[in-house]
Amino acid sequence: MSTATNVREQPSPPLLSLSGKKVVVVGGKTGIGLGIARAAYAAGASVTVASRRITSVEERPDLANFEQVTLDICDEAAVREAFDGIGPFDHLAVTAGPDLGTWGTFMDDDMRGVRSYIENKFLGSWACARYAAPHLRAGGSITFLTGGIGARPKVGFSAVTSAFVAVESLSGSLALELAPTRVNTIRPGYVDTDLWRVMSDNERGALRAKVRETFPARHAGTADDIGHAALFLMTNPYVTGTVIEVSGGENLVPSVF
């Protein structure tokens, strides 16, 4: 039997396999971050989730498969220390961000809200990439997270829109500066996570129903939908410097908010 035939008969790994890889998810204990952590683990990776505090497995059994480290993205020294402690790894996803409604409005009495949001979302993403980059192995990647408001501004969301656009621009710049490390951004639309806990159950139910009725995908987004997109960006070696919108077609229809 020829060598060529032998090669063809070798089993191929799954297309989105992360077997033998190590993935770090900043903000990986809740919402979209947890969806990415679960997806990476299911694809064969060892997963480290970074957040402000360690949570016991008794309190959160769903975190049992992940290593946990403490990291406050607003504290540059803490970010550096966290990544130095993690050591070499393959893929970084930065999903952490302020809670819904914490950013204030353009004409607030002062700029504390916007300063806090920019420091958390934009400079936090910058710091994570900055101190993770020296530890990324060959073939590694960085994935940021923004949102549909970055492409479709809404009244009252000036701080969010500005931060998201800045993060998306940063990913393009870093794709050049850190090459061949690949750097991309996921821009999700509505995703049904605990981010919306500020709404009542009835309000959340009505919003989900409106999304299912109006979005072309005809379903409300889930953290697992975004996790799948993250796996694509981590495993495709020819994608860098881009923004992947995973929105169910939200920006094609009138706003549901």
N, C-alpha and C positions, 0 to 999 in steps of 0.2 A: 504494500500500500504506500502511495506516495506521501511525501511530507506535506504537500498542499492539502491532500485529503484529510490527513491527520489534523491539520490546523482547522479545517472546516468543521470537523466533528467535535471540537472542543466546546464544552458548554459556555455560553456567553453570560456574563453577569447581567442582572436586571438593569434596564436602561437608566433608572434613577438610583442606582445602588450607591450607598455611602459606606460600604463594608470596609472596615479597617480605618475609617476616618474619625477625626474628633471635631465636633461642632460646638461652638459657644454661642448661646443665645442670651443677649442682654435684654432683660425684661421677659424671660422665658417661663415665668411661673403663672402667668395669667393671659387670657385673651389670645390675640394673634401670636404672641411670642410662644405661648404654650402649644399652640397648634403647630408652629414650626419645630419646636423641640420634639413633639410627638412624632411628626413626620420624619425627622432626621433619625430618631431612634428606630422607628419602624424600617427605615432604609438601611439599617446596619451600623449606624454611627454610635460612638460613645458621645454623650451629650452633657455639657456643663451649662447650667442656667445661672445667670448672675442677676442679683437684685439687692435691695437695700438690707435685707436680713435673711438669715437661714430659717427655714420652716421645717419643723419636725415631720417625720414620715407619719407619725401618729395623727398629726393635724391634717396633713395632706398626703394620703397614701398614693395619690396619682403622681407624686413627684419621686417615688421610690427608685425609678430607673435612672434618675439624673444625679450627677454631682452638683452640689450647690456651692457658690462662692458669693461673698458680699461685695457689692460694687454700687457706689452712688455716682451716677454719671455727671452730677454737678460738682464733684470733688475730684479735680485733676489728679491729685496725689493718690487718691483711693483707686482711681481707674488704672493708673500706672502700676500700683502695687498688686492689684487684682490680676492683671495680665502677666506680670512677672511671675506671680505665683502659679498661674495656669500653665505657663510654659508653651512648648510647641503644639500647634494645632492646625487644622485645615480650613475651617470655614467659620466666619463670624456673621451673625445676624443681629442687628441693633434695632429692637422694636420698642424700647422703653420710651415713654413720653408722659407728659402731665395728664391729670385727670380731665375729663370733659368739663368744659366751662370754667377752667381756672385761669384763663388768659386775659380776661377783661375785654374792653372795647376800645376803639381808637380814641374816643373823646373822654376816657376816664379822667378822674382828677389828677392822677399821676400815671407813670409808666411801669409800675411794679409788675403788673400782670404780663405785659409783653416782654419785659426784661426776663422774667422768670421763664416764660415759654421759650424764648430764643435760647437762653442759657441751657435749658433742659433738652429741648429737641435738637437744635442745631449744634450748639457747642458740645453737648453731650455726645452726639453722634460723631462729631469731629474727634473728640478726645478718645472715644473707644477705638476708632479707626487708627488714630495716631499711635496709641500704645499697644494695639494688637498687631499692627503691621510687621514689626520686627520678629514676631513669633509665628507668623503664618508660614507653613511649609510650601514648597513648590506646588503649583497647581491650585493654590488656595483662592478664596474669594471672600469678599465683604458684601453684605446685602443690607441696605438701609430700608426703612419703612416710612412712607408719607401717607397721602390720602387724596381722594378725588378733589378736595377743595383746592389743592395745589394747581389744578387745571381749570377749576370752575369756581371762582371766588363767590362768597356769599356774605351778605350784610352781617356784621358783627364778628367776622372771623379773620380780620386783617392780620392778627398775629400768627394765626395758624397757617394761613395762606403764605405769608412771607417766609415762615420757618420751613414749610414744606418745599417751596421753590428753592430755597437756599440749600437744603439737603440734596435735592435732585441735581442741582448744579455741582455740588460738592462731589457727588458720585461720579459725574463725568470727568471732573478734574482729576480725581484720584485714580480713575481708570488709566489716565495717561501717566500720572506721577508715580504710581505704584506698580505699573506694568512690569512683569506679566501677571501679577495678582489682579484678578478680575473684580470690578466694583460695579454694582448695580443697585437699582432701587425698585421696590414693589410699591405700587400706588393702588391700594385697595379702595373699593367703594364701600357701601354699607356692609358691615359684617356684624352679625348678631353675637356680641360678646358682653361681658360684664361692664364694658365701657359705658353702656347705656343704663346702668343701674340707677342713675339719677332720675330716670323716668319711672312712672308707676307701671305696674304690670299691664293695666289696660292700655296705657299709652304705648308701651313696647309691643303689645299684641297688635294694636292698630297699625303701628309702623311696619311691622313684619308683613301684615296683610297688604298694605299699600305697595311695599316692595315687590311682593309676589305678583301683584296685579299689574304693575307698571314696568318693571325692569324686563328687558328682552329675555334674560335668562330664566325668568319666571320662578326664581327662588331667592330667598334671603341668603346672603353670603355667610360662610362659616369660617372659623379659624382653620379648619382642615383645607378649605379651598386655597387659602393663602399659604399654608404649609406645602401644598403641592407645587405652587409657583416657586417657593423658596428652594425646593429640591431641584427643580429645573435649572435655576440659576447656579446652584452649587455644583451641578454635575455636567452642565454643558460647557465645554472648554472654549467655545467660540462666541460667547455672549459676554460683553463687557461694555460699560459706559452707557447703559440703556435704562429706561424706565418701563417696567412691565405693569400695565394697568390690569387689575383683576377686580372688575367692578360689576359684572353682570350686565353691562351696558348702561350703567347709571347715567353717564354723561351724555347719553343719546336721547334722553327723555326729560320732561320737566322735573324739577327738583321735588323730592318727597318731603323735604324739610321746610 
